Amino acid sequence: MEVKIVENALYVSSQAAVHGDGTSSNADMRTQLKLAIQNLEKVVIQAGCEPKNIVRLTVYTTSSDEFIKNCFDLFQDFIAKAWNETNRYSPSSSGFM
């Protein structure tokens, strides 16, 4: 077990499917999830952190069935790449930016 003393913490909330100009996306759920993940990555990286440092991530959806059937692979891909311990995280390799 490794215990680290954390000196800084970043709390991010409400990263939704919003375009850079501030307009909300009205695309399908998969496209909205991709945009929300891009937004999350940008905020985390701009704050000097990396997605692999995320401790807790909650996803809210309007349809759990649609999320599981049409989007879960995209979400799993983000998680797998962000938390890959063997390779250093690279936003350009995530496929989301």
C-alpha positions as CSV (number, residue, x, y, z in Angstrom):
1,M,0.0,0.0,0.0
2,E,1.2,3.4,-0.9
3,V,0.0,6.5,0.9
4,K,0.6,10.0,-0.5
5,I,-0.1,13.3,1.2
6,V,-2.1,15.3,-1.3
7,E,-1.2,19.0,-1.3
8,N,-3.6,20.1,-4.0
9,A,-7.0,18.9,-5.2
10,L,-9.0,19.8,-8.2
11,Y,-12.8,19.5,-8.1
12,V,-14.6,19.6,-11.4
13,S,-18.3,19.5,-11.9
14,S,-20.9,19.7,-14.6
15,Q,-18.8,18.8,-17.7
16,A,-21.6,18.5,-20.2
17,A,-21.9,18.3,-23.9
18,V,-21.4,22.0,-24.5
19,H,-19.5,23.4,-27.5
20,G,-16.7,25.9,-27.2
21,D,-19.1,28.7,-28.1
22,G,-21.3,27.8,-25.1
23,T,-24.2,26.2,-27.0
24,S,-25.5,22.8,-25.8
25,S,-25.2,19.8,-28.1
26,N,-28.5,18.3,-29.3
27,A,-26.7,15.4,-31.0
28,D,-27.2,11.7,-30.1
29,M,-26.0,10.4,-26.7
30,R,-22.8,8.9,-28.1
31,T,-21.7,12.3,-29.6
32,Q,-22.7,14.1,-26.5
33,L,-20.6,11.7,-24.3
34,K,-17.6,12.2,-26.6
35,L,-18.0,16.0,-26.3
36,A,-18.4,15.9,-22.5
37,I,-15.2,13.7,-22.2
38,Q,-13.3,16.2,-24.4
39,N,-14.5,19.0,-22.1
40,L,-13.4,17.1,-19.0
41,E,-10.0,16.3,-20.5
42,K,-9.4,20.0,-21.4
43,V,-10.4,21.3,-17.9
44,V,-8.2,18.7,-16.1
45,I,-5.2,19.3,-18.4
46,Q,-5.5,23.1,-18.3
47,A,-5.5,22.8,-14.4
48,G,-2.1,21.0,-14.7
49,C,-3.4,17.5,-13.9
50,E,-3.9,14.4,-16.0
51,P,-7.1,12.3,-16.5
52,K,-5.3,9.4,-14.9
53,N,-5.4,11.3,-11.6
54,I,-9.2,11.4,-11.5
55,V,-10.3,9.7,-8.3
56,R,-14.1,9.8,-8.8
57,L,-16.2,10.2,-11.9
58,T,-19.9,10.2,-11.9
59,V,-21.9,10.0,-15.2
60,Y,-25.5,11.1,-15.3
61,T,-27.6,9.9,-18.3
62,T,-31.2,10.2,-19.5
63,S,-31.2,6.5,-20.5
64,S,-29.1,3.9,-18.8
65,D,-30.1,1.4,-21.5
66,E,-29.0,3.6,-24.3
67,F,-25.7,4.4,-22.4
68,I,-24.9,0.7,-22.0
69,K,-25.9,-0.3,-25.5
70,N,-24.5,2.6,-27.5
71,C,-22.0,4.5,-25.4
72,F,-20.4,2.2,-22.8
73,D,-17.5,1.2,-25.1
74,L,-16.6,4.9,-25.6
75,F,-16.6,5.4,-21.8
76,Q,-14.6,2.3,-21.3
77,D,-12.1,3.4,-23.8
78,F,-11.6,6.7,-22.0
79,I,-11.2,5.0,-18.7
80,A,-8.7,2.4,-20.1
81,K,-6.6,5.1,-21.7
82,A,-6.7,7.6,-18.9
83,W,-5.7,5.0,-16.2
84,N,-3.3,3.0,-18.2
85,E,-0.4,2.5,-15.8
86,T,2.1,1.3,-18.4
87,N,2.0,4.3,-20.7
88,R,2.0,7.9,-19.8
89,Y,-1.2,9.7,-20.7
90,S,-1.3,11.6,-23.9
91,P,-4.4,13.7,-24.9
92,S,-3.6,13.2,-28.6
93,S,-3.6,9.4,-28.1
94,S,-6.9,9.3,-26.4
95,G,-8.8,9.8,-29.6
96,F,-11.0,12.4,-27.9
97,M,-9.1,15.6,-28.5
